[in-house]
């Protein structure tokens, strides 16, 4: 039996497990998919917006892999802790593949960033996705104006959730506490602001168009501001995806005014320089006007504008965080590797591998993780002959329990699913996520052994 631990049960981890059990070169592979949370699926469960049900349906595909006879889900087990250091995993498994993602957010690095009322988009997404580490009531939505800094898909997601009516979120699995706060929101304006123009924004056209389809919100764009983008007047030379983005924004800029309630203001060529306070909380964001620098970037003009905001969400990218016991490149936010093989002092570390964002950085879409995982598994299989000769300890789950850990296995996760269905029924809704550690572990019941 060839034992592999995959650390992380998001798409990169599950695709790694799938590639391992589908290959035939090493037929007797057993894969344990470890996760520090008692629930599988990673960012598909805790990062995809609740109103994106088609993307969330990917859980069905991931589920099929985790129910494979040679794959076992092992939740509530955190690798890299004193109870389970990296060296201990190598005593239990012939190979370990780390698929831990990039959970930290990038900072703006401007004065006032840590004022009350200023958050990362990651924190907001975790809150409305019921991540058990999220503050249950950390967001005061009795505000007039919010600023979302960034023009990627995550920025679009949080702007859309802020602008949606609570009735639109009622059929989703958004936790009840978040739904209650969103129901009482007094927000009237959401400003989504980027330092460059629409032809350089990172959102996808499908995500962007959704902003214009909200029944109780309208999109506002200033044509004069868009004209600062060199490609705005004639986007025909742009790649197809960027050209379509510009065309969508052009359509909004020329559309007649709408009477819909909330307004989403798309702002471009503005970069944040300071968050301003009033009564100890954020009250506005000061931006500097930018213009193209002729080399694909922008430069400041020395002209400034303050945008009122009692809530600020920064969405300027993710970063990987160090995995205790593994080397780490702080500049790239990744583990050094060659073809997925972890490198220690420039040389492959016997039996240690990486896949997903911790391997390549926060790039690509969910599907990008599949070829990334296959590359890593190919490296692992090439090493399998040497790895299989190494002695490993007894049954890993027995050793984990002896160390004081209480893994949540697949039956425990199924019990959590059933409890969330029952919670939704009690609230007159569909399945509703349990949002706290105690509730999740209690629901796991006998599956936590």
C-alpha positions in Angstrom: 0.0 0.0 0.0 1.3 3.4 -1.0 0.0 6.1 1.4 -0.3 9.8 0.4 -1.5 12.6 2.5 -3.1 15.6 0.7 -3.3 18.6 3.0 -6.3 20.7 1.9 -9.7 19.6 0.6 -10.3 22.5 -1.8 -10.2 22.0 -5.6 -6.4 21.7 -5.8 -6.4 19.0 -3.1 -9.3 17.0 -4.4 -8.0 17.2 -8.0 -4.7 15.9 -6.6 -6.4 13.0 -4.9 -8.4 12.3 -8.2 -5.2 12.2 -10.3 -3.6 9.8 -7.8 -6.4 7.3 -7.8 -7.0 7.5 -11.5 -3.4 6.7 -12.5 -2.4 3.0 -13.0 1.4 3.2 -12.6 1.1 2.8 -8.8 -2.1 0.7 -8.4 -2.4 0.4 -4.6 -2.5 4.1 -3.7 -4.5 5.2 -0.6 -5.1 8.9 -0.1 -6.1 10.8 3.0 -7.3 14.3 2.3 -6.6 16.3 5.5 -8.3 19.6 6.3 -8.1 21.7 9.5 -11.9 22.4 9.0 -14.5 19.7 9.7 -16.0 20.5 6.3 -14.5 19.7 2.8 -14.4 21.7 -0.4 -12.2 24.7 0.7 -13.0 27.9 -1.3 -15.9 26.3 -3.1 -17.7 26.2 0.2 -16.2 29.2 1.8 -15.2 31.5 -1.1 -17.8 31.2 -3.8 -20.6 33.7 -3.3 -23.9 32.2 -2.0 -25.8 33.5 -5.1 -23.4 31.6 -7.5 -25.2 28.3 -7.2 -23.9 27.0 -10.5 -20.2 27.3 -9.4 -21.1 25.9 -6.0 -22.5 22.9 -7.7 -18.9 21.9 -8.3 -19.1 20.4 -4.8 -20.9 17.4 -6.5 -17.8 16.7 -8.6 -15.5 17.0 -5.6 -17.8 14.9 -3.5 -17.5 12.0 -6.0 -13.7 12.0 -5.5 -13.9 12.2 -1.7 -16.3 9.2 -1.7 -13.9 7.1 -3.8 -13.0 3.8 -2.1 -9.3 4.7 -1.9 -9.8 8.2 -0.7 -10.7 9.3 2.9 -11.6 12.7 4.1 -9.9 13.6 7.4 -11.3 16.9 8.7 -10.6 18.8 12.0 -6.9 17.9 11.6 -4.4 20.8 11.1 -1.0 20.0 9.6 2.0 22.0 10.8 1.0 22.2 14.4 3.0 20.9 17.4 0.6 17.9 17.4 1.1 17.2 13.7 4.4 18.8 12.4 5.5 18.3 8.8 8.1 15.7 9.9 5.4 13.7 11.6 3.4 13.5 8.4 6.4 12.0 6.6 6.5 9.3 9.3 2.9 8.4 8.6 2.8 8.7 4.8 5.1 7.9 1.9 4.3 11.3 0.3 2.6 14.5 1.4 1.1 17.0 -1.0 0.4 20.4 0.5 -2.6 22.2 -1.2 -3.1 24.9 1.4 -4.0 27.8 -0.9 -3.4 31.5 -0.4 -5.6 32.5 2.5 -4.0 35.9 3.5 -5.1 39.1 1.8 -2.7 41.7 0.4 -2.7 45.1 2.2 -2.9 48.6 0.8 -0.1 49.9 2.9 -1.8 53.3 3.4 -2.5 55.3 6.6 -5.8 54.5 8.2 -6.1 51.0 6.8 -6.8 49.5 10.2 -9.5 51.9 11.2 -12.7 50.4 12.5 -15.0 49.9 9.5 -12.1 48.9 7.3 -11.8 45.2 6.4 -10.3 42.9 3.8 -12.7 41.5 1.3 -11.5 38.1 2.5 -13.0 38.8 5.9 -16.3 39.9 4.4 -16.5 36.8 2.2 -15.7 34.5 5.1 -18.5 36.2 7.1 -21.2 35.8 4.5 -19.9 32.3 3.6 -20.2 31.1 7.3 -16.5 30.4 7.8 -16.2 29.3 11.4 -13.2 31.6 11.9 -15.2 34.7 10.8 -16.5 37.2 13.4 -20.2 36.4 13.7 -21.3 40.0 13.9 -18.3 42.0 12.8 -20.0 44.1 10.1 -22.1 47.1 10.8 -24.3 47.6 7.7 -26.2 50.6 9.1 -24.2 52.8 6.8 -24.8 55.0 3.8 -21.8 54.4 1.6 -19.3 51.6 1.1 -16.1 51.6 -0.9 -14.7 48.4 -2.5 -11.1 48.8 -3.5 -10.2 46.6 -6.4 -11.6 45.5 -9.8 -11.3 41.8 -9.8 -14.0 39.1 -9.4 -13.8 39.1 -5.6 -14.5 42.9 -5.6 -17.4 42.3 -8.0 -18.7 39.6 -5.6 -18.7 41.7 -2.5 -20.1 44.7 -4.3 -22.9 42.5 -5.6 -23.7 41.0 -2.2 -23.8 44.5 -0.6 -26.2 45.8 -3.3 -28.5 42.7 -3.3 -31.8 42.8 -1.5 -32.1 40.3 1.4 -35.0 38.6 -0.4 -32.7 37.7 -3.2 -30.3 36.0 -0.8 -33.1 34.1 1.1 -33.0 31.0 -1.2 -29.2 30.7 -0.7 -27.2 29.0 2.1 -26.0 32.4 3.5 -25.9 32.1 7.3 -28.9 33.5 9.2 -26.9 36.0 11.1 -25.5 37.5 7.9 -28.9 37.5 6.3 -30.4 39.4 9.2 -27.7 42.1 9.1 -28.0 42.4 5.3 -31.8 42.7 5.7 -31.3 45.7 8.0 -28.8 47.4 5.7 -29.3 51.1 5.0 -26.6 51.1 2.4 -27.4 53.3 -0.6 -24.1 53.5 -2.6 -21.4 51.0 -3.3 -18.2 52.4 -5.0 -16.0 49.9 -6.7 -12.7 51.6 -7.4 -9.6 50.6 -9.5 -6.3 52.4 -10.0 -6.3 51.6 -13.7 -8.9 51.6 -16.5 -11.5 49.0 -17.5 -9.3 47.6 -20.2 -6.9 46.5 -17.5 -9.4 45.3 -14.9 -9.2 41.7 -13.7 -12.9 40.9 -13.5 -14.5 38.5 -16.0 -17.3 39.7 -18.3 -19.8 37.2 -16.9 -19.2 38.5 -13.3 -19.2 42.1 -14.5 -22.6 41.8 -16.3 -24.2 40.4 -13.1 -23.9 43.9 -11.6 -26.3 45.2 -14.2 -28.9 42.5 -13.6 -29.7 43.2 -10.0 -33.4 44.0 -9.6 -32.9 46.7 -6.9 -29.6 48.3 -7.9 -28.3 50.2 -10.9 -24.7 50.7 -12.2 -23.3 54.2 -12.7 -20.2 55.0 -14.8 -18.7 58.4 -15.6 -17.9 58.6 -19.4 -15.3 61.3 -18.8 -13.4 59.1 -16.3 -13.5 56.2 -18.7 -12.0 58.3 -21.4 -8.7 58.2 -19.5 -8.3 54.6 -20.6 -6.4 54.7 -24.0 -8.4 51.6 -25.2 -11.8 52.9 -24.2 -12.7 54.7 -27.4 -11.5 51.8 -29.6 -11.2 48.5 -27.8 -11.0 46.5 -31.0 -7.3 45.6 -30.6 -7.8 44.3 -27.1 -8.0 40.5 -26.3 -11.5 39.3 -26.5 -12.2 39.1 -22.7 -10.9 42.6 -22.1 -12.8 44.0 -25.1 -16.0 42.6 -23.8 -15.4 44.2 -20.4 -14.9 47.6 -22.0 -18.1 47.1 -24.2 -20.1 46.3 -21.1 -18.9 49.4 -19.3 -19.4 51.5 -22.4 -23.0 50.4 -22.4 -23.6 51.4 -18.8 -22.0 54.8 -19.4 -24.4 55.6 -22.3 -27.5 54.1 -20.7 -30.3 56.4 -19.5 -30.7 57.0 -15.7 -32.5 54.3 -13.8 -34.8 54.7 -10.8 -33.5 51.6 -9.0 -32.8 52.0 -5.3 -29.1 51.3 -4.6 -26.4 52.5 -6.9 -23.1 50.7 -7.8 -20.6 53.3 -8.9 -17.7 51.9 -11.0 -14.7 54.3 -10.6 -11.4 54.0 -12.5 -8.0 55.7 -12.5 -8.1 56.3 -8.8 -5.6 54.8 -6.3 -6.1 55.0 -2.5 -3.6 57.0 -0.5 -5.4 57.3 2.9 -8.4 56.2 4.9 -9.9 59.2 6.7 -11.5 59.0 10.2 -14.4 60.6 11.9 -15.3 59.8 15.5 -12.7 57.0 15.5 -14.1 55.2 12.5 -13.5 55.3 8.8 -15.5 58.0 7.1 -14.0 58.4 3.7 -11.2 57.2 1.4 -8.8 59.7 -0.2 -7.8 58.7 -3.8 -5.3 60.2 -6.1 -6.2 60.5 -9.8 -4.0 58.4 -12.0 -3.3 58.5 -15.7 -1.6 55.9 -18.0 2.2 56.1 -17.9 2.7 54.8 -21.4 4.3 51.6 -20.2 1.2 49.7 -19.1 1.0 51.2 -15.7 -0.2 54.4 -14.2 1.2 57.5 -12.5 -0.2 59.9 -10.0 -1.3 63.3 -11.0 -1.3 65.1 -7.7 -5.1 65.6 -7.9 -7.1 64.0 -5.1 -10.7 63.1 -4.4 -12.4 61.9 -1.1 -15.2 59.4 -1.4 -17.5 59.0 1.6 -17.5 55.5 3.1 -18.4 54.1 6.5 -17.4 50.7 5.3 -14.3 49.9 3.3 -13.4 46.5 1.8 -10.0 46.1 0.2 -9.8 43.5 -2.6 -6.3 43.8 -4.0 -5.3 40.1 -4.1 -4.4 37.1 -2.0 -1.1 35.9 -0.6 0.1 32.4 0.6 1.1 32.1 4.2 4.0 30.0 5.4 3.4 26.3 6.1 5.2 25.5 9.4 8.0 23.1 8.6 8.2 23.9 4.9 10.5 26.4 3.1 8.7 29.6 2.0 9.4 32.4 -0.5 8.0 35.5 1.2 8.3 37.6 -2.0 6.1 35.3 -4.0 4.0 33.9 -1.2 4.7 30.3 -2.3 6.6 27.3 -1.3 9.7 26.9 -3.6 9.3 23.9 -5.9 10.3 22.3 -9.1 7.5 20.6 -10.9 5.6 20.4 -7.6 8.6 18.9 -5.7 9.3 21.0 -2.6 12.8 22.4 -2.7 14.9 22.8 0.4 18.1 24.8 -0.2 17.5 24.3 -3.9 17.2 20.5 -3.7 14.1 18.3 -3.8 12.8 17.4 -0.4 12.1 13.6 -0.4 8.4 13.0 -0.2 7.1 16.6 0.0 5.1 18.2 -2.8 2.8 21.2 -3.4 -0.1 22.0 -5.7 -2.6 24.9 -6.2 -2.0 28.4 -5.1 0.7 27.6 -2.5 2.6 26.2 -5.5 2.0 28.8 -8.2 0.5 31.8 -6.4 -3.2 33.1 -6.5 -3.7 32.8 -10.3 -6.2 31.2 -12.6 -9.7 29.9 -12.0 -10.9 26.8 -10.3 -10.3 24.6 -13.3 -6.6 25.8 -13.5 -6.0 23.6 -10.4 -6.6 20.4 -12.4 -3.5 20.6 -14.7 -1.5 22.0 -11.8 -2.4 18.9 -9.7 -1.6 16.6 -12.6 1.9 18.0 -12.9 2.6 17.5 -9.2 1.2 14.0 -9.3 3.4 13.2 -12.3 6.4 14.2 -10.3 5.3 12.2 -7.3 4.7 9.1 -9.4 8.2 9.4 -10.9 9.5 9.3 -7.3 7.2 6.6 -6.1 9.6 3.7 -6.5 12.1 5.3 -4.0 9.3 6.7 -1.8 7.7 3.2 -1.4 10.9 1.8 0.1 10.6 4.1 3.0 9.0 2.6 6.2 6.0 4.4 7.5 4.2 4.1 10.8 1.0 2.2 11.5 -2.5 3.2 10.5 -2.3 7.1 10.3 -5.8 7.7 11.8 -4.9 5.6 14.9 -1.7 7.6 15.3 -3.6 10.9 15.0 -6.1 9.8 17.7 -3.3 8.7 20.0 -1.9 12.2 19.6 -5.1 13.7 21.0 -6.6 14.7 17.7 -10.3 13.9 16.9 -10.7 13.7 13.1 -14.0 14.3 11.5 -14.4 11.6 8.8 -16.9 11.4 6.0 -19.9 10.3 8.1 -19.3 13.3 10.3 -19.4 15.6 7.3 -22.6 13.9 6.2 -24.0 14.6 9.7 -23.1 18.3 9.3 -24.9 18.4 6.0 -28.0 16.9 7.5 -27.9 19.4 10.4 -27.6 22.3 8.0 -30.6 21.0 6.0 -32.6 20.7 9.3 -31.5 24.3 10.3 -32.7 25.6 7.0 -36.1 23.8 7.4 -36.5 25.3 10.9 -36.0 28.8 9.4 -38.3 28.2 6.4 -35.3 28.2 4.1 -33.2 25.7 2.2 -30.0 24.3 3.7 -28.4 27.0 5.9 -24.7 26.8 6.9 -23.7 26.4 10.5 -21.3 29.3 11.1 -19.4 28.4 14.3 -16.9 25.7 15.3 -18.9 24.4 18.2 -22.0 24.0 16.1 -20.1 22.2 13.3 -18.3 19.8 15.7 -21.5 19.1 17.6 -23.3 18.3 14.4 -20.5 15.9 13.3 -21.4 13.8 16.3 -20.2 10.2 16.1 -18.3 11.1 12.9 -15.8 13.0 15.1 -13.7 10.1 16.5 
